[in-house]
Amino acid sequence: MVSKDIPVGFIGLGNMGLPMAKNILKAGYPLTVWNRTVERTEHLARVGVKVASNPAQLASETSVVITMLSGPSAVQEVVLGGAPSQPPLIDGMGPGKVLVDMTTNLPSVVRMVAEKIRERGGDMLDAPVSGSVKPATEGTLTIMVGGSRETLDRVRPILETMGKKIFHVGGNGDGCSMKLALNMHLGALMASFSESFIFAVKAGLDPKVVLDVFNNTVLRTYISETKGQKIIDGDWSAAFALGLMAKDLDLASDTARQIRIPIPITSLVKELFYACVANGKEGLDFSAVATLLEQMGNVKISVR
């Protein structure tokens, strides 16, 4: 059990990280933060959160450090070093300290970083999340944890401030493998739903009727329920950015090559998302893959 007197560090105050850090603070843990873009720390600083000058200082002054970064290269730079005039997090790690990396990362990178953390006497968990900004704000994320079960038990109360479902899925790297499997499925579902939806409209059906039928059959999914109406409305405001989905499918492809497994469906889906990125749509919601399929089919569902 982690006492609420135990200081927690948080690195990575992006769209997901900031509300996650706020939930840790709200639960009563002493919080120190660091972010490459200093402006992202200003709101927390105004309510008394300490802002570290670099990752090493943050790690030296806290017992549990959480990272929520953009991807493997950012994790390696922040944790192991590489940025000029920025002492890396590992320089502040020591016996008994725990790094919880909540980034969607490469399993191979997680295992490499975990080994280096253990050389300093600390331990590491990979704990990527399922959920977008709304559940991050509400503290209802699903968290998939790889690493020691004993270490998970130590930090579980902190994770419970951010998520309501916490799964121990295996050793270091396995949390990220689980997250990549989820996003492979999510990306394929989004592309497949968009294609079938656009096919039905091209065939002359009313989009609202098509969506109503989808949502009243065994084919009802999170995608049809939460993205179908947004496609009709042309609402591409990002809950999960298309560029991030493309990046995660890249990570899945890299991992598939490492473990020597073919992923032909994901490979095709990835190309669809990268075609959207090439057309400047990376900042839109990942459901905007529908706009590419509209263009390919010369049909328009969305009103915008």
Backbone torsions as a table, in degrees:
resi	resn	phi	psi	omega
1	MET	NA	131.0	-179.9
2	VAL	-93.0	122.6	176.5
3	SER	-69.1	147.8	177.5
4	LYS	-75.2	1.5	170.7
5	ASP	-85.1	-12.0	-177.7
6	ILE	-74.2	124.8	-178.5
7	PRO	-73.3	137.6	-178.2
8	VAL	-116.6	138.5	174.0
9	GLY	-109.7	146.5	178.9
10	PHE	-135.5	128.0	179.7
11	ILE	-123.4	124.1	178.7
12	GLY	110.3	82.2	-173.7
13	LEU	-103.7	54.2	176.5
14	GLY	-81.8	-160.5	-177.0
15	ASN	-60.5	-32.2	176.7
16	MET	-90.6	-44.5	-173.3
17	GLY	-64.0	-39.3	-177.4
18	LEU	-61.1	-51.3	177.9
19	PRO	-65.3	-30.5	176.5
20	MET	-65.1	-43.3	177.5
21	ALA	-63.7	-39.5	178.5
22	LYS	-61.0	-36.2	179.4
23	ASN	-69.2	-34.5	174.8
24	ILE	-63.9	-44.6	178.6
25	LEU	-62.5	-44.0	-178.8
26	LYS	-60.7	-32.0	-180.0
27	ALA	-75.8	-9.0	174.4
28	GLY	103.5	7.9	179.0
29	TYR	-81.3	137.3	171.3
30	PRO	-62.1	127.7	-170.5
31	LEU	-123.9	134.2	170.7
32	THR	-122.0	139.0	-177.3
33	VAL	-127.7	159.7	171.0
34	TRP	-148.0	143.6	178.2
35	ASN	-149.0	141.5	-179.1
36	ARG	-61.0	-37.4	173.5
37	THR	-93.5	103.9	-171.0
38	VAL	-60.2	-31.6	-177.7
39	GLU	-58.1	-26.8	-179.4
40	ARG	-70.6	-13.5	-180.0
41	THR	-91.7	-9.6	-168.3
42	GLU	-63.8	-40.9	-179.5
43	HIS	-61.8	-44.8	180.0
44	LEU	-67.3	-37.8	178.8
45	ALA	-60.8	-36.5	-179.4
46	ARG	-66.3	-22.4	178.8
47	VAL	-103.8	19.3	170.1
48	GLY	96.5	4.4	178.0
49	VAL	-74.7	136.9	178.5
50	LYS	-76.8	137.3	176.9
51	VAL	-109.2	117.1	179.7
52	ALA	-75.5	155.9	-179.9
53	SER	-84.7	-18.5	178.0
54	ASN	-162.7	167.1	-177.7
55	PRO	-62.5	-36.1	-179.5
56	ALA	-63.6	-43.0	178.3
57	GLN	-62.0	-43.9	179.4
58	LEU	-57.8	-47.0	-178.7
59	ALA	-65.7	-36.3	-178.1
60	SER	-69.4	-24.6	-175.3
61	GLU	-102.5	2.8	-179.5
62	THR	-131.3	167.0	-178.9
63	SER	-105.9	-31.5	177.4
64	VAL	-124.9	121.8	-179.1
65	VAL	-112.2	130.2	178.1
66	ILE	-112.3	131.9	174.9
67	THR	-117.0	136.6	177.1
68	MET	-136.7	86.8	-168.8
69	LEU	-115.6	-179.5	-171.0
70	SER	-78.5	-20.9	-178.4
71	GLY	167.2	-173.5	-174.4
72	PRO	-56.8	-43.6	-177.1
73	SER	-65.5	-37.5	178.3
74	ALA	-66.3	-40.0	178.3
75	VAL	-62.7	-45.9	-178.8
76	GLN	-63.9	-39.3	-179.3
77	GLU	-66.8	-46.0	-176.8
78	VAL	-71.7	-42.0	-174.3
79	VAL	-82.7	-43.4	-172.3
80	LEU	-104.7	-19.0	177.0
81	GLY	113.4	167.3	179.7
82	GLY	142.4	-27.8	178.3
83	ALA	-83.7	137.0	180.0
84	PRO	-65.0	141.4	175.8
85	SER	57.4	30.2	179.3
86	GLN	-133.6	88.6	178.7
87	PRO	-54.5	128.8	-173.0
88	PRO	-73.6	160.7	-178.3
89	LEU	-55.9	-39.3	-174.3
90	ILE	-60.9	-25.3	178.6
91	ASP	-66.4	-19.2	178.3
92	GLY	-101.9	0.5	-179.4
93	MET	-82.7	150.3	179.0
94	GLY	-159.3	-174.5	-177.4
95	PRO	-55.0	133.6	175.9
96	GLY	86.0	-13.2	-179.5
97	LYS	-80.2	152.1	-177.2
98	VAL	-127.9	130.7	170.5
99	LEU	-102.5	125.2	175.2
100	VAL	-112.9	105.1	179.7
101	ASP	-92.0	113.0	-177.7
102	MET	-100.2	9.1	176.0
103	THR	-68.3	147.3	166.6
104	THR	-76.6	104.3	-166.5
105	ASN	-121.9	167.7	171.1
106	LEU	-75.6	131.0	177.6
107	PRO	-53.8	-38.3	-179.4
108	SER	-65.0	-37.5	177.3
109	VAL	-68.1	-41.5	178.1
110	VAL	-56.4	-47.4	-176.7
111	ARG	-64.6	-38.6	178.4
112	MET	-65.7	-45.6	-179.6
113	VAL	-66.3	-41.0	-179.7
114	ALA	-59.0	-39.7	179.6
115	GLU	-63.9	-39.8	180.0
116	LYS	-70.5	-34.2	175.8
117	ILE	-65.6	-41.6	179.1
118	ARG	-65.2	-31.2	176.4
119	GLU	-62.8	-24.9	177.1
120	ARG	-89.7	0.3	179.0
121	GLY	93.6	0.7	179.3
122	GLY	-97.7	-168.1	177.2
123	ASP	-142.1	163.7	-176.9
124	MET	-137.8	142.2	169.4
125	LEU	-120.5	141.0	165.0
126	ASP	-99.1	129.7	-172.1
127	ALA	-142.4	60.9	178.4
128	PRO	-65.1	163.1	-172.9
129	VAL	-120.9	154.8	169.0
130	SER	-112.4	127.8	-176.8
131	GLY	136.6	158.8	-177.5
132	SER	-109.4	-159.8	-172.7
133	VAL	-62.4	-38.7	-178.1
134	LYS	-61.0	-53.8	176.5
135	PRO	-66.0	-27.2	174.8
136	ALA	-64.0	-39.6	178.6
137	THR	-69.9	-39.0	-177.1
138	GLU	-82.7	-8.8	-178.4
139	GLY	72.8	32.9	-176.7
140	THR	-119.8	26.5	178.4
141	LEU	-65.2	156.7	167.1
142	THR	-97.4	130.3	-174.0
143	ILE	-119.3	127.9	-179.0
144	MET	-110.8	118.0	-168.5
145	VAL	-112.1	130.5	171.0
146	GLY	-114.1	137.3	-179.2
147	GLY	135.4	-167.1	-177.4
148	SER	-66.3	131.4	176.7
149	ARG	-64.3	-35.5	178.8
150	GLU	-62.6	-42.9	178.4
151	THR	-66.3	-40.0	175.8
152	LEU	-58.6	-44.3	179.6
153	ASP	-60.4	-34.1	179.5
154	ARG	-65.3	-40.6	-172.9
155	VAL	-104.0	2.0	-177.5
156	ARG	-52.8	-42.7	179.8
157	PRO	-58.9	-32.8	177.2
158	ILE	-70.0	-45.0	179.0
159	LEU	-62.1	-32.8	-179.0
160	GLU	-69.0	-15.1	173.4
161	THR	-73.5	-19.7	-176.1
162	MET	-108.6	-24.2	-175.5
163	GLY	-142.9	150.9	-179.7
164	LYS	-100.1	-18.6	178.4
165	LYS	-124.0	116.8	-177.7
166	ILE	-122.3	120.7	-178.0
167	PHE	-113.8	129.0	169.8
168	HIS	-90.0	111.9	-171.4
169	VAL	-104.6	-6.0	179.4
170	GLY	150.1	-151.5	-177.4
171	GLY	-85.6	-174.9	-179.5
172	ASN	-56.3	131.8	-178.5
173	GLY	97.5	-24.2	-176.4
174	ASP	-72.2	-29.2	174.7
175	GLY	-61.6	-42.8	179.5
176	CYS	-71.6	-34.6	175.1
177	SER	-61.1	-41.1	178.9
178	MET	-64.7	-43.0	-179.6
179	LYS	-63.6	-41.3	179.8
180	LEU	-65.9	-37.7	176.9
181	ALA	-62.1	-41.7	178.1
182	LEU	-61.4	-44.7	-176.4
183	ASN	-74.9	-27.0	170.1
184	MET	-59.1	-46.4	-179.0
185	HIS	-67.7	-41.8	-179.1
186	LEU	-62.7	-45.4	179.5
187	GLY	-63.2	-41.3	179.5
188	ALA	-66.7	-40.7	177.6
189	LEU	-61.2	-43.0	-178.0
190	MET	-64.1	-44.0	-179.4
191	ALA	-68.5	-42.4	-178.7
192	SER	-66.3	-43.7	178.1
193	PHE	-61.5	-44.0	-179.8
194	SER	-60.2	-43.7	-178.4
195	GLU	-63.5	-46.2	-178.5
196	SER	-69.0	-36.0	177.8
197	PHE	-62.9	-46.4	-178.6
198	ILE	-68.0	-38.1	174.8
199	PHE	-56.7	-46.2	-177.7
200	ALA	-64.1	-40.2	179.7
201	VAL	-69.0	-40.6	177.4
202	LYS	-61.2	-32.0	179.4
203	ALA	-76.8	-3.9	173.9
204	GLY	107.6	6.1	-178.0
205	LEU	-85.5	152.8	177.2
206	ASP	-73.2	125.2	-178.3
207	PRO	-54.4	-38.9	-178.7
208	LYS	-67.0	-37.3	177.1
209	VAL	-67.4	-43.4	178.9
210	VAL	-57.3	-47.9	-178.7
211	LEU	-64.3	-40.2	179.7
212	ASP	-61.9	-40.5	178.5
213	VAL	-65.7	-47.4	177.0
214	PHE	-50.8	-46.3	-172.8
215	ASN	-80.3	3.2	176.3
216	ASN	-125.4	28.6	174.7
217	THR	-132.7	178.6	178.1
218	VAL	-66.6	-9.8	-179.9
219	LEU	-88.1	3.7	174.7
220	ARG	-61.8	130.2	179.5
221	THR	-138.6	173.3	171.2
222	TYR	-53.7	-39.7	-178.3
223	ILE	-64.6	-50.5	-177.8
224	SER	-65.3	-35.4	-176.8
225	GLU	-74.7	-37.2	-173.1
226	THR	-104.9	-20.8	-175.5
227	LYS	-111.3	-22.5	-176.4
228	GLY	-59.2	-49.2	-179.8
229	GLN	-67.1	-33.1	178.3
230	LYS	-65.8	-34.7	175.7
231	ILE	-65.3	-44.0	178.1
232	ILE	-60.3	-41.2	-177.5
233	ASP	-80.4	-9.9	-174.1
234	GLY	64.7	34.0	-178.8
235	ASP	-96.2	102.2	-177.2
236	TRP	-106.0	20.0	176.7
237	SER	-59.4	133.4	-166.0
238	ALA	-84.2	116.9	163.6
239	ALA	-90.4	-38.4	173.6
240	PHE	-138.8	111.5	-171.2
241	ALA	-65.1	142.5	179.6
242	LEU	-58.7	-39.6	179.3
243	GLY	-62.4	-33.5	178.0
244	LEU	-70.9	-37.7	175.8
245	MET	-62.4	-45.2	178.3
246	ALA	-58.2	-42.7	179.4
247	LYS	-62.5	-43.1	-178.9
248	ASP	-67.1	-35.0	176.4
249	LEU	-68.6	-31.4	172.5
250	ASP	-62.7	-44.3	178.9
251	LEU	-62.0	-39.4	177.6
252	ALA	-63.5	-40.2	178.9
253	SER	-64.8	-42.6	178.5
254	ASP	-61.4	-43.7	-179.3
255	THR	-67.3	-39.2	178.9
256	ALA	-60.4	-39.3	177.6
257	ARG	-64.6	-39.3	-178.6
258	GLN	-66.2	-37.2	-177.5
259	ILE	-97.9	2.4	171.6
260	ARG	61.2	58.7	175.0
261	ILE	-132.8	134.6	178.2
262	PRO	-76.1	141.5	176.0
263	ILE	-133.5	68.1	-172.9
264	PRO	-63.8	-37.5	-179.6
265	ILE	-67.0	-47.3	178.8
266	THR	-61.2	-37.0	179.9
267	SER	-61.4	-41.7	178.6
268	LEU	-68.1	-44.8	-179.5
269	VAL	-60.9	-40.2	179.1
270	LYS	-59.6	-40.7	179.3
271	GLU	-63.2	-36.3	177.3
272	LEU	-63.3	-44.8	-179.6
273	PHE	-67.3	-37.7	179.5
274	TYR	-72.4	-26.3	172.5
275	ALA	-63.6	-37.0	175.8
276	CYS	-67.5	-41.2	177.5
277	VAL	-60.0	-42.5	-179.4
278	ALA	-62.9	-21.6	178.9
279	ASN	-102.4	21.4	171.4
280	GLY	77.2	23.5	-175.2
281	LYS	-105.0	14.1	-174.7
282	GLU	-63.7	-25.7	-179.5
283	GLY	-86.2	-6.6	177.9
284	LEU	-81.5	167.2	174.5
285	ASP	-61.5	151.2	-176.3
286	PHE	-64.7	-16.5	175.0
287	SER	-66.1	-14.6	178.8
288	ALA	-67.9	-2.9	169.4
289	VAL	-58.3	-23.4	176.9
290	ALA	-61.4	-31.2	-178.4
291	THR	-67.2	-33.2	176.3
292	LEU	-66.0	-43.4	-179.0
293	LEU	-70.5	-31.8	171.8
294	GLU	-60.0	-46.7	-178.5
295	GLN	-63.2	-41.9	-179.5
296	MET	-65.5	-33.5	-179.0
297	GLY	-94.2	-0.3	-178.2
298	ASN	52.3	49.8	179.4
299	VAL	-142.5	149.9	-177.3
300	LYS	-124.9	118.9	172.3
301	ILE	-92.7	-51.7	-172.4
302	SER	-67.8	149.2	-176.7
303	VAL	-81.4	-16.5	-179.0
304	ARG	-88.1	NA	NA
